[in-house]
Amino acid sequence: MKAPVRTRAPGKGARHALMAAPMAILLLVLLVYPVGQLLLLSVYGDQGFDLSPYRRLFESPVYVNVLLITLKISLWTTLFSVVAGYPVAYLISSLAARRKASLLFWVLLSFWTSFLVRTFAWVVLLGRNGVVNQMLQALGILDAPANLLYNFGSVLVGMVHALMPLAVLTMLSVMENIDRNLPRAAATLGARPGTAFWKVYFPLSMPGVAAAAIMVFVTAIGFFITPALLGGRRETMITQIIIDQIQQTLNWEFAAAVSVLLLAVVLLVFAIYDKILGLSTMAGGVSARASAGDRNGSMRRAGNAVLSLLAALSDRAAALWPRLPGRRRKAAEGASRGLWAIVLLALVFLSAPAFLMIPLSFDSGSGLNWPPQGFSLQWYEQMFASPVWMQAISRSLIVGVGTGLLAMLIGTPVAFLLVRSDLRGKSAMLAFVLSPIVVPRMIIAVGIFYFFARLGLVGSAFGLTLAHTVVAVPYVVITMMAVLRNYDTRLDLAAQSLGARPWATLRHVTFPILGAGLLSSFLFAFATSFDELTIALFSSGGLNATLPKQFWDEVTLQISPVIAAVSTCLFLFIATLIWVADRLRHRSLSG
Amino acid sequence: MPSSNLQISGLCKRYGDFVALAPTDLDVARGEFLTLLGPSGSGKTTLLSLIAGLAQPDEGRVLIDGHDVTYGAPYERDIGMVFQNYALFPHMTIEENIAFPLRMRKVPSAEARRRALAALEMVRLPQVAARLPRELSGGQQQRIALARCMVYEPAIILMDEPLGALDKKLRDQMQLEIKRIHRELGTTIVYVTHDQEEAMTMSDRICLMNGGAIEQLGTPADLYFRPHTLFVADFLGESNLLPGRVVRAEGDTLSITLEHGGLAAGTVTGQALGNGAAFRPGDAATIMLRPQNLRIEPGAAEGALSGRLLDVMVTGSLTKLYLDTGAPGGAAMVAAHPTRREAARYAIGQTVSVSWDAADAVALPGGAA
């Protein structure tokens, strides 16, 4: 029997449309429509066209002040995250494989550990009977416990702690592509270490710094967990207003107006960034200066002067270091020890708070006091005995796995399309795919809640899975695009030349090789859903609550040591997940 | 002023138990073109890094123009280095790249500019001053890297496989270019490559390295015609290695009984120069013969090595003959002569005899590798 020879392949356009359709439908129905409707609601409510929400927004200085505070907190967070993250990323990028992996593990661990867990750790750490107060008193610096919580400082510490891993990972992606021979070349050409760093390495790492800054800033603007748990009334941020309006006063029109304001600010930030640096730099790569025209701009000359000054200053400072002939090795070791010390300090700052939850969860006392007393499993027993917590865990797992699978099914074909096809308007398509990351999560959450409420989907696992897929799918596309770029398409052609039909090629060649990439994109989507609070805040509740939502409700109502037990479980779960993913990746590379 | 520009004594580098460079001595004369040649892992790049100051030695000293710079930083040594991937600064224009070492030396900007443009003239790329490195081709980037290195006239220029990334034609062209610049400037150049042809074409002397130590140091002709070891004979150019045993030594001329006697019965004795090495009758020795020094005659000859013709290959200017002489391990012998129109017609499978002049053969200590 001979298989009939197919004379005409199905139209290329039709196939492309089929691959992109699920993503397009998902984003149109669950992003564009709900968000559009929410934004419309701010000017067109039950009483028809009405600008009163905006009048209220700008009438009193209250809300403008909240906006200013939000910007202030975000700016400081960005500054500290980038400045403290730079040496960490620099050191990690310079290390050989094994040491790099071990340092990177700590950054990834805090990156993936829930914001809730990490912020809650600071509540315990900075509390009246917390570790910091106890330590300061033991050292005789304080006589009585100080109020370390609910002020600007505590919010800033929590925010920097939350967002520094993002800054490190963003900068790392750029630094890993900087040729390490360049500073060496500068040295052979006569540049001292300070000059080689400031005039050669630092300018090349600038795209990473800029990308890290905008990622942190935009995320910080939409934050509510940290200011709500660690801040006082004066540290209220703009997203908290939206939550209040919806949960307390049910004023949809006003919440919509605040959302418009938030979105406008975020888009403005992106526009300014694009104007100065160009959005293309966000994808990494050293293309900060694209054209030859603006090379002698005054901005650049000013920048050069500053860098020359820094170079001269650091070389002067280094010259103060006592130097005997033949002792250069010692001096270099001293410099690198200093860098290691800074980096280890930063990593302790990132990891220690979550680790402190572990001893506290075994406390046999009655509260979250430091130092913990005795050893008991009572809090774990309470957690496992509570139907609410157990329900929340199983619901989060179900929604997480569902989101992972759905996002992978929808996102992977789009990644194929974006990498492999020579479609026109690819960059517009990519921008559309990434829009769920750009639009503040809170706005998506409120829009979807409003939409679901009318469909009766609030509280259903199905609805929540769909909503989480919207925010998880961009990560799948980004991950798969990176994987596909490194994939040698000639292997497919080889398979086809050996007689494999397209489906057989996918099954026997493409997917086995891409397996690790598919798995990591699944994990990415799973983790995004598993840690998602903003959408779950509105669209789940009671016995339908997800784990983060249940966590949030507990933390905002009362602080009980059961939370320390839950935190410990979450923390260990994430650590195992990262470890397994890393092992799988290694196996797929060596195998 | 000392006559050697670069002096290395007892220089040694270890990474844990691995000896990257065994204690090494090397003198490079002013204006000399010295090539460090060897397979990967032979220590040539380690030696270059130690000279440049990019790595620190465990023992030994490095002297540049008589100054001890063993532990000095790269920026304190009067050296220039051309990296394998050029290492041009991607965020600076070509002119800024070339002026960089001058700015580091506090040369006034007007003069730095003038000298940078002069260096561009030198590498015949005056039109690219305002461009960025990525806007140039590989060969052009290579020239810019050269220009950046020459512009401040360092005492020594180090080159780490600078032509490795270029295609064959461009590489030949750049070899000529580097030779020309070397002649015009008279700078000392220490050049690293694993390409033996490149080393032969360009160098005044070749330092052939193996396993972290110098195997042989000499002119290209020395290494080619008078190798001291089997490794050198094998690494440089094509060679036939015939293992045997010394039967008689008269002055420097040795008679060696070959381990294989060709197609005929009985033993074959060949002659070779001992090259100053002390051989005694009974010692194992290997005769090294270059393909172009072999004479091939049709038919077997008395007392000469005979073989069966396996294949004839015309490789452009050379015709190569492959012979089965019953050598241990079954290795074929190669003979080569210039391709000529009237050249004898060979028949595959025919018997031929092989002979050579004692002066063209070198005896190396030891048996077959």
Boltz contact constraints between the chains, C-beta under 6 A:
constraints:
  - contact:
      token1: [A, 181]
      token2: [B, 83]
      max_distance: 6.0
  - contact:
      token1: [A, 181]
      token2: [B, 87]
      max_distance: 6.0
  - contact:
      token1: [A, 182]
      token2: [B, 87]
      max_distance: 6.0
  - contact:
      token1: [A, 184]
      token2: [B, 54]
      max_distance: 6.0
  - contact:
      token1: [A, 185]
      token2: [B, 83]
      max_distance: 6.0
  - contact:
      token1: [A, 185]
      token2: [B, 87]
      max_distance: 6.0
  - contact:
      token1: [A, 187]
      token2: [B, 74]
      max_distance: 6.0
  - contact:
      token1: [A, 187]
      token2: [B, 75]
      max_distance: 6.0
  - contact:
      token1: [A, 188]
      token2: [B, 52]
      max_distance: 6.0
  - contact:
      token1: [A, 188]
      token2: [B, 74]
      max_distance: 6.0
  - contact:
      token1: [A, 188]
      token2: [B, 81]
      max_distance: 6.0
  - contact:
      token1: [A, 189]
      token2: [B, 100]
      max_distance: 6.0
  - contact:
      token1: [A, 189]
      token2: [B, 101]
      max_distance: 6.0
  - contact:
      token1: [A, 190]
      token2: [B, 75]
      max_distance: 6.0
  - contact:
      token1: [A, 190]
      token2: [B, 101]
      max_distance: 6.0
  - contact:
      token1: [A, 190]
      token2: [B, 104]
      max_distance: 6.0
  - contact:
      token1: [A, 190]
      token2: [B, 105]
      max_distance: 6.0
  - contact:
      token1: [A, 191]
      token2: [B, 75]
      max_distance: 6.0
  - contact:
      token1: [A, 191]
      token2: [B, 104]
      max_distance: 6.0
  - contact:
      token1: [A, 192]
      token2: [B, 75]
      max_distance: 6.0
  - contact:
      token1: [A, 200]
      token2: [B, 89]
      max_distance: 6.0
  - contact:
      token1: [A, 203]
      token2: [B, 91]
      max_distance: 6.0
  - contact:
      token1: [A, 204]
      token2: [B, 91]
      max_distance: 6.0
  - contact:
      token1: [A, 286]
      token2: [B, 90]
      max_distance: 6.0
  - contact:
      token1: [A, 326]
      token2: [B, 71]
      max_distance: 6.0
  - contact:
      token1: [A, 328]
      token2: [B, 71]
      max_distance: 6.0
  - contact:
      token1: [A, 329]
      token2: [B, 56]
      max_distance: 6.0
